[in-house]
């Protein structure tokens, strides 16, 4: 009996030890979970608070931070006519030829800058213009309307590609071709109208989104090249040259890239704050992206990325507000910080290469605009004086208020007389003065690298 009692006491003692150990172990686990939950909540509350403060700071700068605000910022003045109504009709009527025919057309319409079209090339161009006469007429009509708002639904479908944008790019080819025929007809008045229409078309997509800036830059560049060809093959009066100067100068005064960056900042914030399913539907990549974004949201990394995104965009926008060429240096500094990893954030590293490329294209277009301004001023001088100026400074003050600055280095544009004519140029992206060397087609430098070239405006007569 005594032995059984002792055994029972020992069993009770062991059971109490196990229960005590279990309770202790349960309490330790409970503390760990509670601490994790506390840190989780703290992280989200802190991240959300910081993000709201940064968004308030953006609002104080007048930047849209919601899709509704962005939509209101892209609006027509009350009672204003909308050129987009006519442009959209023009794009809808555009008739594209098949690939082979378009290749023949491009080849036929690209003679040397001082050469005229041969008969077969002229007939081909005239046939294409005839097939697109409705579109061409509407482009000219829309150019006289000041305001334009395309049907972009920033609220319901902010990231949906504009279906009209591709046809805008294609339709814009008609205007240089029409100018080419008018030059062949020795009708500079009508040729100049095509310049006005081309710059108006480019202006219609100025400052929307960065994706639209590609079309904006392409149309502007095509128009500047048309002016260059015009001055090579047809004489213009001083009045006509002054008209061109006014239009080209006006195309250089836009802050469209900055406005596009502000719009992209707003759209980026909406994506970063959206539910995972909405992000996946906009970005794509399906189930894999969905699974990757779950810890990104749960661990609060979305707030870190949103703050990094705002920081990147604000540095970029601030850089655009600096004078030339400091804005280039500041933009390069942002690019270097992203490349070195100092600028954190998954989204930041994904989008920055696109933004940097767009910025370089925009500066290149600006340089093309300025060499065109200077080229027209040189032609005015030659028309009045009967000779070319020895330097661009001779054009001041009669033909220019100042020598335009090269946006790549902030110094005056370069100028050089040729055996026949002249070249005025910007040193371009590589910051190397290549004596006005024109961009060659298909030329390659050492080890397959692009050959050196400048951004030029050349008249050879």
Residue, then its C-alpha position, 0 to 999 in steps of 0.5 A: x500500500x505504501x509503495x502504491x501511494x508513493x507511486x501515485x504521488x510521483x505520477x501526480x508530481x510528474x504530471x504537474x511538472x509537465x503541465x507547468x512546462x506546457x503552460x510556460x511553453x505556451x506563454x513564451x509562444x504567445x509572447x512571440x506571436x504578440x510581439x510579431x503582431x505588434x511589430x506588424x501593426x506598428x510597421x503598417x501604421x508607421x508606413x501609412x502615416x509617413x506615406x500620407x504625410x508625403x502625399x500631403x506635401x505633394x498636394x501642397x505643391x499643387x501636384x495631383x495625388x488622386x485619379x480624380x485630381x489628375x483627370x481635372x488637371x487635364x481639362x478644357x477651358x469652359x466653352x473651348x472647342x476641342x481639337x481632339x474631336x477633329x484629330x480623332x476623325x482624321x486618325x480614323x480615316x487614315x489608310x495605311x498601305x501594305x508593308x511593301x508599298x510603305x517601304x517603297x514610299x519611304x524610299x521614294x520620299x527620302x532623296x538627298x536634301x538638295x535633290x528633287x523627286x523623280x517622276x515615279x517617286x512623285x507619283x507614288x507620294x501623290x497617290x498616298x496623299x490622295x488616298x489619305x486626303x480626308x485625313x490630311x484635310x482634317x489635320x489642317x483643320x484641327x491645327x487652327x484650334x487652340x485647345x485639345x483633350x483626347x479621350x483618356x479615362x484617368x479614373x476608370x482606365x488610367x493605364x489603358x493604351x490610347x488606341x488612337x496614338x498609333x494612328x496619330x504617329x502614322x497620320x503625322x507622316x502625311x504632313x511632311x509628304x505634303x510639304x515635300x510636294x508643295x516644295x516641288x510645286x514651288x509653293x512655299x506658302x502651302x509648304x509652310x502651312x504643313x509646318x504649322x499643322x505638324x507642330x500643332x499636332x505635336x502640341x496636342x499630346x504635349x504634357x500628357x503621359x511619358x508614353x505620349x512623349x515619344x509620339x510628341x518627339x517623333x512628330x516634332x523631329x519630323x517637322x524640323x527635318x521638313x524645315x531643313x529640307x525646305x530651306x535646301x530646295x526652295x527660297x523663302x521670303x523674310x516674312x515667311x522665315x519669321x513666321x517659321x521662327x515664331x512657330x519653332x520658338x513656341x515649340x521650345x517653351x513647353x514644360x510638357x515633360x515636367x507635367x508628364x512626370x507629375x502625371x506619372x507620379x500620380x498614376x504610380x501612387x495609385x498602383x502602389x496603393x492598390x489591392x494586389x489583384x488590381x496591381x496584377x491586372x495592370x502590370x500583368x505576369x499573372x499568378x507569379x506576380x500575385x504570389x510575389x506581391x503578397x509578402x510585399x503587401x503583408x510585410x509593409x514593403x509597399x510603403x517603403x517602395x511608395x516613399x522611395x517612388x515619391x522621393x525619386x519623382x520629386x528629385x526628378x521633377x526638381x531637376x527639371x525646374x533647374x536652369x540648363x545645363x544644371x538640370x541635366x547634371x541633377x538628372x544624371x545624379x538621380x540616375x547614378x543614385x538608382x544605378x548604385x543602389x542608393x535609391x531603394x525600391x523595387x518599383x523605382x528600379x523597374x521604371x527609372x530606365x524608362x524615365x531616363x530614356x524618355x528624358x534623353x529623347x526629350x533633350x535631344x528633341x529640344x536640341x533639334x528645335x534650337x538648331x532649327x531656330x538658328x538655321x532659320x536665323x542664318x537664312x534670314x541673315x543670308x537673305x538680307x546680307x547676301x552672305x553667310x555670317x562668320x559666327x552666330x554672334x553676328x545674328x544678334x540682335x537683328x535675327x536672334x535675341x541671343x545665340x540659343x544654348x545647347x541643352x546638353x552643355x549650356x554653351x552656345x550652339x556650334x556653327x560652321x560654314x561648308x563649301x556650299x552652305x552651313x551646318x549649325x549643331x548641338x554636341x548631343x548625348x555623348x557631349x563630344x563636339x564632332x564638328x557637325x557630323x551628321x547622323x549616318x544611317x547604319x554607321x557603326x564605330x569601333x567594336x560595333x558602337x554607334x559612330x560619333x555624331x551631332x544633332x545638326x541642321x544643314x543647308x547645302x546651297 
